[in-house]
């Protein structure tokens, strides 16, 4: 919309590792009347970045301004804005036009291992809790159902079945056809 009609700034968000270079480009019809600004994350203070230093460079071309930070540090976190040189005199705050830079740290092997161990512990705890919260209500429900069945006289009764001891021993009875009659004969 009406955020930055005269300026196009790229990229809009950058996340990069510490000590890496970062490049911002601001396209404008009149780059010599434009300037780079920076505001810290938790601050309303807009600081002008008007000249090249050993940490960063500002390069103006025919239709754009290139802003390069050679080796970013955590202090470089913030929002970078390309706007007119008299921006602070106008008391404008063009945050819609800016690029947010987030500096990420390096993780060593021990930090990664401790994070993975913590994740594994959380997964195990969640699994145990899940089993408990699913099985306890089911056991209570089954116990309640079995109590109601055994307490009611009209419930299902167990059929009397013969046990192993009740089975009569196998009798060796000869078939009719072994005694003289063949099964195919009538």
C-alpha positions as CSV (number, residue, x, y, z in Angstrom):
1,X,0.0,0.0,0.0
2,X,1.2,3.4,1.0
3,X,4.1,2.3,3.1
4,X,7.0,3.2,0.8
5,X,5.8,4.5,-2.6
6,X,9.2,5.9,-3.8
7,X,11.5,3.2,-2.4
8,X,11.8,-0.6,-2.9
9,X,14.1,-2.3,-0.3
10,X,15.3,-5.9,-0.6
11,X,15.3,-8.2,1.3
12,X,12.6,-7.6,3.8
13,X,13.9,-10.1,6.4
14,X,17.4,-11.5,6.9
15,X,18.5,-14.2,9.4
16,X,22.3,-14.9,9.2
17,X,25.0,-16.4,11.3
18,X,27.4,-14.3,13.3
19,X,30.5,-13.0,11.3
20,X,28.8,-13.5,7.9
21,X,28.4,-10.6,5.4
22,X,24.9,-9.1,4.8
23,X,23.8,-7.0,1.8
24,X,20.8,-4.7,1.6
25,X,19.7,-2.9,-1.6
26,X,17.4,0.1,-1.8
27,X,16.0,1.0,-5.2
28,X,15.1,4.7,-5.6
29,X,14.7,7.1,-8.5
30,X,17.1,9.5,-6.7
31,X,19.5,7.5,-4.6
32,X,21.6,10.6,-3.7
33,X,18.8,12.0,-1.6
34,X,18.3,8.7,0.3
35,X,20.1,7.4,3.4
36,X,20.3,4.3,5.5
37,X,19.0,4.3,9.1
38,X,19.0,1.7,11.8
39,X,16.8,1.2,14.8
40,X,17.6,-1.4,17.6
41,X,15.0,-4.1,18.3
42,X,13.7,-2.7,21.6
43,X,14.2,1.0,20.8
44,X,12.5,3.9,19.1
45,X,15.9,5.6,18.5
46,X,16.6,5.9,14.7
47,X,20.3,6.2,14.0
48,X,21.7,7.5,10.7
49,X,24.2,5.4,8.8
50,X,25.6,8.1,6.5
51,X,29.2,7.1,5.8
52,X,31.3,4.1,5.2
53,X,33.2,2.6,8.1
54,X,35.4,-0.5,8.5
55,X,32.3,-2.5,9.7
56,X,30.0,-1.5,6.8
57,X,29.9,0.3,3.5
58,X,27.3,2.4,1.7
59,X,27.6,2.5,-2.1
60,X,25.3,4.8,-4.3
61,X,24.7,3.9,-7.9
62,X,22.4,5.3,-10.6
63,X,19.2,3.8,-9.3
64,X,20.0,2.1,-6.0
65,X,22.0,2.3,-2.7
66,X,23.8,-0.8,-1.6
67,X,24.4,-1.3,2.2
68,X,26.9,-4.0,3.2
69,X,27.8,-5.2,6.7
70,X,31.1,-7.1,6.4
71,X,30.9,-9.2,9.6
72,X,27.6,-9.1,11.5
73,X,27.5,-9.2,15.3
74,X,24.7,-9.4,17.8
75,X,24.7,-5.6,18.0
76,X,23.6,-5.5,14.4
77,X,20.2,-7.0,15.2
78,X,17.5,-4.4,14.3
79,X,15.6,-2.8,11.5
80,X,17.4,-1.1,8.6
81,X,15.5,1.5,6.7
82,X,16.3,3.3,3.5
83,X,14.5,6.7,3.3
84,X,15.1,10.4,2.6
85,X,18.0,12.2,4.2
86,X,15.7,14.5,6.2
87,X,13.8,11.6,7.8
88,X,14.8,12.5,11.4
89,X,13.9,16.1,10.9
90,X,10.4,15.1,9.7
91,X,9.9,12.8,12.7
92,X,8.8,10.0,10.5
93,X,9.1,6.3,11.5
94,X,9.1,4.2,8.3
95,X,9.1,0.7,9.9
96,X,7.0,-0.6,7.0
97,X,9.8,0.1,4.6
98,X,12.6,-1.6,6.6
99,X,14.5,-4.8,6.6
100,X,14.8,-6.7,9.8
101,X,18.2,-8.4,10.5
102,X,18.4,-11.2,13.0
103,X,21.9,-12.5,13.9
104,X,22.0,-16.1,14.7
105,X,24.7,-17.7,16.9
106,X,26.8,-20.8,16.3
107,X,26.0,-23.9,18.3
108,X,28.7,-26.2,19.4
109,X,28.4,-30.0,19.6
110,X,27.7,-30.1,23.3
111,X,24.8,-27.5,23.0
112,X,23.2,-29.5,20.2
113,X,23.6,-32.8,22.2
114,X,22.0,-31.2,25.3
115,X,19.1,-29.9,23.3
116,X,18.5,-33.3,21.7
117,X,18.7,-35.0,25.1
118,X,16.1,-32.5,26.5
119,X,13.9,-33.2,23.5
120,X,14.2,-36.9,24.0
121,X,13.3,-36.6,27.7
122,X,10.2,-34.5,26.9
123,X,9.1,-37.0,24.3
124,X,9.4,-39.9,26.8
125,X,7.5,-38.0,29.5
126,X,4.8,-37.1,27.1
127,X,4.5,-40.8,26.0
128,X,4.2,-42.0,29.7
129,X,1.6,-39.3,30.4
130,X,-0.3,-40.3,27.3
131,X,-0.4,-44.0,28.3
132,X,-1.5,-43.1,31.8
133,X,-4.3,-40.7,30.7
134,X,-5.6,-43.2,28.2
135,X,-5.3,-46.4,30.2
136,X,-6.6,-45.2,33.6
137,X,-10.0,-44.1,32.4
138,X,-10.3,-47.3,30.4
139,X,-9.5,-49.5,33.4
140,X,-11.9,-47.6,35.5
141,X,-14.6,-48.0,32.9
142,X,-14.0,-51.7,32.6
143,X,-14.0,-52.1,36.3
144,X,-17.3,-50.3,36.6
145,X,-18.8,-52.4,33.8
146,X,-17.7,-55.7,35.5
147,X,-19.0,-54.6,38.9
148,X,-22.4,-53.8,37.4
149,X,-22.5,-57.2,35.6
150,X,-21.6,-59.2,38.7
151,X,-23.9,-57.3,41.0
152,X,-27.0,-57.7,38.8
153,X,-28.7,-61.1,39.0
154,X,-30.0,-60.8,35.5
155,X,-26.5,-60.6,34.0
156,X,-24.8,-63.2,31.8
157,X,-24.1,-66.5,33.5
158,X,-21.1,-68.6,32.7
159,X,-22.0,-71.8,30.9
160,X,-21.0,-75.0,32.6
161,X,-18.4,-76.7,30.4
162,X,-16.7,-80.0,30.8
163,X,-13.3,-79.8,32.2
164,X,-10.4,-82.0,31.1
165,X,-11.1,-84.4,33.9
166,X,-14.7,-84.9,32.8
167,X,-13.6,-86.2,29.3
168,X,-14.0,-89.9,29.1
169,X,-10.9,-91.8,28.1
170,X,-10.5,-92.7,24.4
171,X,-12.0,-96.1,23.6
172,X,-10.4,-98.2,21.0
173,X,-13.4,-99.1,18.9
174,X,-12.9,-100.8,15.6
175,X,-14.7,-99.5,12.7
176,X,-17.4,-101.6,11.0
177,X,-15.5,-102.2,7.9
178,X,-12.4,-103.5,9.7
179,X,-14.5,-106.4,11.0
180,X,-15.4,-107.7,7.6
181,X,-17.5,-105.1,5.8
182,X,-15.9,-102.7,3.3
183,X,-17.2,-99.1,3.3
184,X,-17.9,-99.3,-0.4
185,X,-20.1,-102.4,-0.1
186,X,-23.7,-102.4,0.9
